């Protein structure tokens, strides 16, 4: 009996199928929308879901998204690009100069070209001369700030009478999906519970967008297709994982690294152009990047070096930035309530997965957020102003455990020196 029972094989349990990436992204987006709608209804702070807030968020996430895409291209090839901020600064000046002389599309091209020049300098330093990537990136940021200040004084001051800004650019056309936009506006103005919030969120995305917004969103799937679905992208990513193995297979590692870093600079320069061509700004202003190059780098890390995750991180930071600019401390204060709801949902998820420590930490974070919300009426203006930076720190701290950067990211490569 014992021998018979030992000879019978128990069928193995079928492997658990992982949820596709697109499904996880859609589920996360639906959860974020649900949290915003519930928070708006329970706190009465309807600016959280108003179409004006979402329009501001879309315009403000675009520089972060483009800078993050620039970081993604460079780091997938194994080059850390801490000079994104400097390349964005160069892009702002190039976009303003070309826009003043030749119009909108020249401004977009000028921002990309000036950013690409910064990328070329970074590639020359890191790929050809082996300069430390961090040192080179910091140097380019300082160089970009100093160079644009000099050029602004030389060229813009005689025209605008102000060395810190350019003359105002001609207006930028905005577009909307009609008549859907008008219908959503009527639903939002009617303030029907839940429906008004959903209409405001959707209307903010479908109305008031600029050509550069469309270009920026199109670059996300385009970057994914090139990097993950083409021979060039496979070779480029192999340079960031194991450049010596790529070299042994005949890949020109130097050429692919140069191409990636120059494209990285061009994308960061487009991020600068997005700031200059924002309908609320329309011109170059000294220090207008405000650290968005570094926030773009944080969004890329939050997205685990993937375009879809980068888009989610950029949307988060852009939304918080747009919210504090449009509604101030009261709306940021209401976000604490939403954060507590989200933390409870995360705690329930970890309980379902039987990760007790993670569930306890999430519940504790939710309790702290709700306590701050309950014990205060608003948040200080200084806190609201720096809310995007604070969200960046919190998100990176939470996401640090699941990150997987390219294996050779930041390592010096010399042809023929592999083991």
C-alpha positions in Angstrom: 0.0 0.0 0.0 2.8 2.3 0.9 4.7 1.5 -2.3 1.6 2.1 -4.4 0.9 5.4 -2.8 4.5 6.5 -3.3 4.3 5.6 -7.0 1.3 7.8 -7.6 2.4 11.3 -8.7 0.5 14.2 -7.4 0.0 16.7 -10.2 1.7 20.0 -9.7 -0.4 23.1 -9.2 -0.6 25.1 -12.4 1.6 28.2 -12.3 -0.1 31.5 -11.4 -0.5 33.7 -14.5 0.8 37.2 -14.0 -1.5 40.0 -14.9 -0.3 41.7 -18.2 1.4 45.0 -17.8 -1.3 47.0 -19.6 -3.9 45.5 -17.3 -2.0 46.5 -14.2 -1.6 50.0 -15.5 -5.3 50.3 -16.3 -6.1 49.0 -12.8 -3.8 51.5 -11.2 -5.2 54.4 -13.2 -8.8 53.3 -12.3 -7.8 53.2 -8.6 -6.2 56.7 -8.8 -9.4 58.1 -10.4 -11.5 56.4 -7.8 -9.5 57.9 -4.9 -9.7 61.4 -6.4 -13.4 61.2 -7.0 -14.1 59.9 -3.5 -11.8 62.5 -1.9 -13.4 65.3 -3.9 -16.9 64.3 -2.8 -16.1 63.6 0.8 -14.0 66.7 1.4 -15.9 69.1 -0.9 -12.7 70.2 -2.5 -13.8 69.9 -6.1 -10.7 71.5 -7.5 -9.1 68.1 -7.2 -11.1 66.9 -10.2 -11.8 70.1 -12.0 -11.0 70.4 -15.7 -8.9 73.4 -15.1 -6.7 71.6 -12.6 -6.3 68.6 -15.1 -5.4 71.0 -17.9 -2.7 72.6 -15.8 -1.5 69.1 -14.7 -1.2 67.9 -18.3 0.8 71.0 -19.3 3.1 70.7 -16.3 3.7 67.0 -16.5 4.9 67.4 -20.1 8.4 68.9 -19.2 8.8 66.2 -16.6 7.8 63.4 -19.0 10.1 64.6 -21.8 13.0 64.9 -19.4 12.3 61.5 -18.0 12.2 60.0 -21.5 15.6 61.6 -22.1 16.9 59.9 -18.9 15.4 56.6 -20.0 17.2 56.6 -23.4 20.5 57.5 -21.9 20.4 55.0 -19.0 19.1 52.2 -21.2 22.4 52.6 -23.0 24.4 52.6 -19.7 25.0 56.4 -19.4 23.6 58.2 -16.3 22.4 61.6 -17.4 22.3 63.9 -14.4 22.7 66.8 -16.8 19.0 66.7 -17.9 18.3 69.9 -15.9 21.1 71.7 -17.8 19.9 70.4 -21.2 16.4 71.5 -20.3 17.7 75.0 -19.5 19.5 75.1 -22.9 16.3 73.9 -24.5 14.3 76.8 -23.0 16.7 79.4 -24.4 16.9 77.7 -27.8 13.1 77.4 -28.0 12.6 81.1 -27.1 15.2 82.4 -29.6 13.9 80.3 -32.5 10.3 80.9 -31.6 10.8 84.7 -31.6 12.3 84.6 -35.1 10.6 81.7 -36.9 7.4 80.6 -35.0 6.1 77.6 -33.1 7.6 74.7 -34.9 11.0 76.4 -35.1 10.7 76.8 -31.3 10.1 73.1 -30.9 13.0 72.3 -33.2 15.3 74.9 -31.5 14.7 73.4 -28.1 15.5 69.9 -29.3 18.7 71.1 -31.1 20.0 73.0 -28.1 19.3 70.1 -25.8 21.0 67.7 -28.2 24.1 69.9 -28.1 24.2 69.4 -24.3 23.7 65.7 -24.9 26.6 65.6 -27.4 28.9 67.3 -24.9 27.8 64.7 -22.2 28.5 61.8 -24.6 31.9 63.3 -25.5 32.9 63.5 -21.8 31.5 60.2 -20.6 31.8 57.9 -23.6 35.0 59.1 -25.3 37.0 60.5 -22.4 35.6 58.4 -19.6 34.7 61.2 -17.3 32.5 60.2 -14.3 28.9 60.4 -15.4 27.8 62.3 -12.2 30.6 64.9 -12.5 29.9 65.4 -16.2 26.1 65.8 -15.6 26.6 68.3 -12.8 29.1 70.3 -14.9 26.6 70.4 -17.9 23.9 71.7 -15.6 26.1 74.5 -14.3 27.3 75.2 -17.9 23.7 75.3 -19.2 22.7 77.8 -16.5 25.7 80.1 -17.1 25.6 79.9 -20.9 21.9 80.8 -21.2 22.3 83.6 -18.7 25.1 85.1 -20.9 23.1 84.6 -24.1 20.0 86.1 -22.6 21.9 89.2 -21.5 23.6 89.5 -24.9 20.5 88.9 -27.1 17.3 89.4 -25.1 18.2 92.3 -22.9 18.3 94.9 -25.7 14.8 93.8 -26.8 13.0 93.1 -23.6 15.0 95.5 -21.3 15.4 92.5 -18.9 18.4 90.2 -19.0 16.4 87.5 -17.2 13.7 86.9 -19.7 12.8 87.1 -23.4 10.1 89.1 -25.1 6.8 87.3 -25.1 6.3 84.8 -27.9 3.3 84.8 -30.2 0.3 82.9 -28.9 0.2 79.1 -29.1 -3.0 77.5 -30.5 -4.8 75.0 -28.3 -7.1 72.3 -29.4 -10.1 70.4 -28.0 -12.1 67.3 -28.9 -15.5 68.7 -29.8 -18.5 68.5 -29.2 -17.5 66.0 -26.5 -15.6 68.8 -24.6 -18.7 71.0 -24.4 -20.9 68.2 -23.3 -18.5 67.2 -20.6 -18.4 70.9 -19.5 -22.1 71.0 -19.1 -22.0 67.8 -16.9 -19.2 69.3 -14.8 -21.0 72.6 -14.3 -24.2 70.7 -13.2 -22.2 69.4 -10.2 -23.9 66.0 -10.3 -22.2 63.8 -7.6 -19.5 61.6 -9.0 -20.5 62.3 -12.7 -19.3 65.9 -12.4 -15.9 64.7 -11.1 -15.5 62.1 -13.8 -16.5 64.7 -16.5 -14.0 67.2 -15.1 -11.2 64.7 -15.2 -12.0 63.6 -18.8 -12.6 67.1 -20.0 -9.3 68.3 -18.7 -7.5 65.7 -20.8 -9.5 66.3 -24.0 -9.6 70.1 -24.1 -7.0 72.9 -24.1 -4.0 70.8 -25.3 -1.2 72.1 -27.4 0.7 70.5 -30.3 3.6 69.8 -28.0 1.4 67.9 -25.6 0.3 65.6 -28.4 3.9 65.2 -29.5 5.0 64.4 -25.9 2.3 61.7 -25.4 3.1 60.2 -28.8 6.8 59.9 -27.9 5.9 57.4 -25.0 4.7 54.5 -27.2 7.2 55.5 -29.9 10.1 55.2 -27.4 8.7 51.8 -26.2 8.4 50.5 -29.8 12.0 51.6 -30.8 13.7 50.4 -27.6 11.8 47.1 -27.2 10.6 46.2 -30.7 13.4 47.1 -33.1 16.9 45.8 -33.8 18.4 49.2 -33.0 16.6 49.3 -29.6 17.8 45.8 -28.7 21.4 46.7 -29.5 21.1 49.9 -27.6 19.7 48.2 -24.5 22.4 45.5 -24.7 25.0 48.3 -24.3 23.3 49.2 -21.0 23.2 45.6 -19.8 26.5 44.1 -20.9 28.5 46.3 -23.4 31.3 43.7 -23.7 28.9 41.0 -24.7 27.4 43.4 -27.2 30.8 44.2 -28.5 31.6 40.5 -29.0 28.5 40.2 -31.2 29.6 43.1 -33.4 27.5 45.9 -31.9 29.1 49.3 -32.2 28.8 50.2 -28.5 30.3 53.7 -28.8 27.9 54.7 -31.7 24.9 53.4 -29.8 25.8 55.2 -26.6 26.4 58.4 -28.5 23.1 58.1 -30.3 21.2 57.4 -27.0 22.8 60.4 -25.1 22.2 62.8 -28.0 18.6 61.7 -28.3 18.4 62.0 -24.5 19.5 65.6 -24.7 17.1 66.4 -27.5 14.2 65.0 -25.5 15.2 67.1 -22.4 15.5 70.1 -24.7 11.9 69.5 -25.8 11.0 69.5 -22.1 12.5 73.0 -22.0 10.5 74.0 -25.0 7.3 72.7 -23.3 7.9 75.2 -20.5 8.5 78.1 -22.9 5.5 77.3 -25.0 3.1 76.8 -22.1 0.2 79.2 -22.8 0.5 80.6 -19.3 4.2 81.6 -19.8 5.1 81.9 -23.6 8.7 83.0 -23.2 12.1 82.3 -21.7 12.5 83.1 -18.0 15.7 82.5 -16.0 15.5 79.5 -13.7 12.1 78.5 -15.1 12.9 74.8 -15.1 12.8 74.8 -11.3 14.4 71.4 -10.9 12.1 69.6 -13.3 15.0 67.8 -14.9 15.7 66.1 -11.6 12.0 65.4 -11.0 12.0 63.8 -14.5 14.9 61.6 -13.4 12.9 60.7 -10.3 9.9 59.8 -12.5 12.1 57.6 -14.6 13.3 55.7 -11.6 9.7 55.5 -10.2 8.7 53.9 -13.5 11.5 51.3 -13.2 13.2 52.5 -16.4 10.0 51.7 -18.5 8.0 54.2 -20.6 4.6 53.4 -19.1 5.8 53.7 -15.5 7.6 56.9 -16.4 4.3 58.3 -17.7 2.6 57.4 -14.5 5.3 59.0 -12.4 5.2 62.2 -14.5 1.4 62.3 -14.2 1.7 62.1 -10.4 4.2 64.9 -10.1 2.6 67.1 -12.7 -0.8 66.7 -11.0 0.5 67.7 -7.6 2.3 70.7 -9.2 -0.8 71.8 -11.1 -3.0 71.4 -8.1 -0.9 73.5 -5.8 -0.5 76.3 -8.4 -4.3 76.4 -9.2 -5.8 75.7 -5.8 -3.1 76.2 -3.2 -2.9 74.8 0.3 -6.6 73.8 0.7 -6.5 71.4 -2.2 -3.1 69.9 -1.1 -4.6 69.5 2.4 -7.4 67.5 0.9 -4.9 65.3 -0.8 -3.8 64.1 2.6 -7.3 62.6 3.0 -6.9 60.9 -0.4 -3.5 59.6 0.6 -5.0 58.0 3.7 -7.6 56.2 1.6 -5.0 55.0 -0.8 -2.8 53.7 2.1 -5.7 51.8 3.5 -6.4 50.2 0.1 -2.7 49.2 -0.2 -2.8 47.7 3.3 -5.8 45.6 2.4 -3.9 44.4 -0.7 -0.9 43.4 1.3 -3.1 41.6 3.8 -4.6 39.7 0.9 -1.1 38.8 -0.2 -0.2 37.9 3.4 2.7 40.4 3.6 2.1 41.4 7.2 4.9 43.9 7.6 4.1 45.8 4.4 0.4 45.9 5.4 1.2 47.3 8.8 3.5 50.0 7.4 0.9 51.0 4.8 -1.8 51.2 7.6 0.5 53.3 9.8 1.2 55.7 6.9 -2.5 56.0 6.3 -3.2 56.7 10.0 -0.5 59.5 10.0 -1.9 61.1 6.8 -5.4 61.1 8.2 -4.3 62.5 11.6 -2.5 65.4 9.9 -5.6 66.0 7.8 -8.0 65.9 10.8 -5.9 68.0 13.1 -5.3 70.9 10.6 -7.5 73.0 8.4 -4.9 73.7 5.6 -1.2 73.3 4.9 1.3 76.2 5.0 1.9 77.9 1.7 5.6 76.9 1.8 4.6 73.2 2.1 2.1 73.5 -0.8 4.8 75.2 -3.0 7.2 72.3 -2.5 4.6 69.6 -2.5 5.9 68.1 -5.9 9.4 67.8 -4.4 8.1 66.2 -1.2 6.0 63.7 -3.2 9.1 62.9 -5.2 11.0 61.9 -2.1 8.1 59.9 -0.7 7.5 58.0 -3.9 11.2 57.2 -4.4 11.4 55.9 -0.9 8.4 53.6 -1.4 9.5 52.4 -4.8 13.1 51.8 -3.9 12.6 48.1 -3.1 11.4 47.1 -6.6 13.8 48.9 -8.8 15.9 47.1 -11.4 18.2 49.5 -13.3 20.3 48.4 -16.4 23.1 46.3 -15.1 25.9 48.4 -16.6 24.3 51.8 -15.9 27.0 54.3 -15.1 30.0 51.9 -15.6 32.9 53.0 -17.8 33.3 51.1 -21.0 36.5 50.7 -23.0 36.5 48.8 -26.3 38.4 45.5 -26.0 39.0 45.7 -22.2 36.3 43.2 -21.1 37.3 40.0 -19.2 
